[in-house]
Amino acid sequence: MSIKKSVYGGCPIRIEFGIITLALLLLAGGAYAASSTTQSTGVSIAAAEPAPTVTATPPPGTDIVQVTNSYIGIVVAPPGTYVMGTTGGDPNLTTSANKALLYGYPATPWTSYLTVRIDGTDYYTKVTSMDAYRVSGPISSDNVIYTVWRIGDIGIIQKILPTNSSTTGREDTALFKVSLVNYGSVAHSAGARFLFDTMLGSNDAAPFKVPGVGDVTTEREFNGSDVPAYFQAFDSLSSPTIFSQGTLSISPPNRFIMANWRHLYDAPWNYSVQWGVRNGDSAFAVYWNPVVIQPGGNVEYSTAYGLGGVTVSPGILSLGISSPTNVTSGDAFTITAYIQNTATMEVMNISSSLVIPSGLVLVPGETSVKHVEDLAPGAQAQVSWNVQAAGTGAMNVTVSVSGSNVPATSASRIVNVASVQPSNGSVTRSISPSTVQQGNVVNITLIPSPSTVFNQPGYQVTEVIPQGFTFIGTAVGVIHAGNLYTFTQIGSGEIDYSLTAPLTNGTYPISGTFKDDLGNTGVVSGTASINVTGTSGTGGDLLTRYDSNHDGRIERNEAIQAVTDYFAGIIIRLDAITVVTMYFTG
């Protein structure tokens, strides 16, 4: 076997014989290797608040269950498959009544389903694949449709219910939630995927419209921070029948795919996007990658799909604009304009301009005027602006579009900006240890109090991580931009995460803010700095860093990670040898 010289940061890494030997022993997994029962995923979910109880009563349902309101209806079949559409629809668009939003509505659903991946094995609700594991449901209670399964130690709870749309402000959207609960005594790896077979009335192939991207008519995927906050779809701007919207920002998925329905239906989890292939019968899927759930731990993921709010103004250049209806002062949001040429001639030199009041500001880098390519008859385009709320009250935003050979068209929309209120609660930070050696781990705990204002969706904490530190936290639903980490999938319990200290001594400040479940805000209190000293780690520090199972032992995959970190220049050679020795000695 040949060993090639690797490069890190443009500089060759010197690879010593001793650590290579240890790495080969680990990779070989020979007589010295201890058995490992936990699949490594890079993320570990610690036991948090008590997990919800899965009960065996009532018995599994045999009939479909439906929940409706004035705007939408949701149907769930015994396997757990789901479908939705409108009842009254958008009161401002009479053509939207009694239309399908997912294929098949209001008939028995079968084309949209949930997949869970547990310890590398896929289980899914299409046909009767998970019927043997179904504990109860579908049943409805308080306008929520529940379906519950139990696969080994893992409980799966699917909840589907009406919720408010971010762009209409009405309860015309369905919220899809899945909870994964570990009732066992050992850790398990688990992730989830929702598949949606979209349909707009009778249109089974309407293009997806993604802010900042445009129309998506061929297969495409988005990963990590590239996943959009939302997308919309409609059949026509000049004479629309219905507007739909998917909202992905509630629990941002790791992966988001827009593709042909049959392709996604036949692949419950693993699917390679066929770039450039037309969607045709369109669908989308959202994935949350498997994470390690500790005994007693649980995770919950949510996404939403339903009606979208678009204000339309007719003209030669037909114009529609969309934005959130309600935001809080300080929030950043997107205003999107859809443009369609309804004439029989080409429209040239098109420009679009945004006019906003003093209570709103463009984020740095944005311009109020944007140019659009020439549009052939019937062609469409879209532009977006990123805006931040600076004031409060009802803000009127106006977009105008014009071409060199056609008159301008304008449309306006109201964005309600609520004031920021101080929270009646508090979040306190503790750091252990507050003084750490270079390259070692510090554990950070955020403690909310009282629980009464921190137990509903909407509660979140944003931490400003010191420059040079590496985030290795175990929390779920973390959104990060640069060194800002926002925790969104949290309950009233503690939030725990960890950081790796840099290789430079000093005192590093750390700060944070929070928003309680009422939207009121505050500043995180408690320890506000981390001291970094010394040059290498101790056995205890290293055990804390690499013992992802928190059982006082180093497993094979954890020792391999230490070797990998050494090769990447994250830890020193002595620390890597120490971790590997812990593995061999048990």
Secondary structure, DSSP 4 states (H G I P E B T S, - for coil): ---PPPEETTEEPP--HHHHHHHHHHHHT-TTPPP--S---S-EE---SPPPPP---SPBP-S-EEEE-SSEEEEE-TTS-EEEEESS--TT-GGGTT-BSBTTTTS---SS-EEEEETTEEEE-STTTTGGGEEEEEEEETTEEEEEEEETTEEEEEEEEEE--TTT-SS-EEEEEEEEEE-SSS-EEEEEEEEE-B-BTTBS-PPEEETTTEEE-B-EEEEGGGS-SEEEEES-SSS-S-EEEEE-SSS--SEEEEEEHHHHHH-SS-----TT-B-SSEEEEEEEEEEEE-TT-EEEEEEEEEE---EEE-SSEEEEEE--SEEETT-EEEEEEEEEE-SSS-B-SEEEEEE--TTEEEPTT--SEEEE--B-TT-EEEEEEEEEE-S-EEEEEEEEEEETTEEEEEEEEEEEEEPP-B-SSEEEEEEESSEEETT-EEEEEEEEE-GGGSSSTT-EEEEEPPTT-EE----SSEEEETTEEEE-S--SS-EEEEEE--SS-EEEE-EEEEE-TTS-EEE-EE--EEEEESSS--HHHHHHHH-TT-SS---HHHHHHHHHHHHTTSS-HHHHHHHHHHHHH-
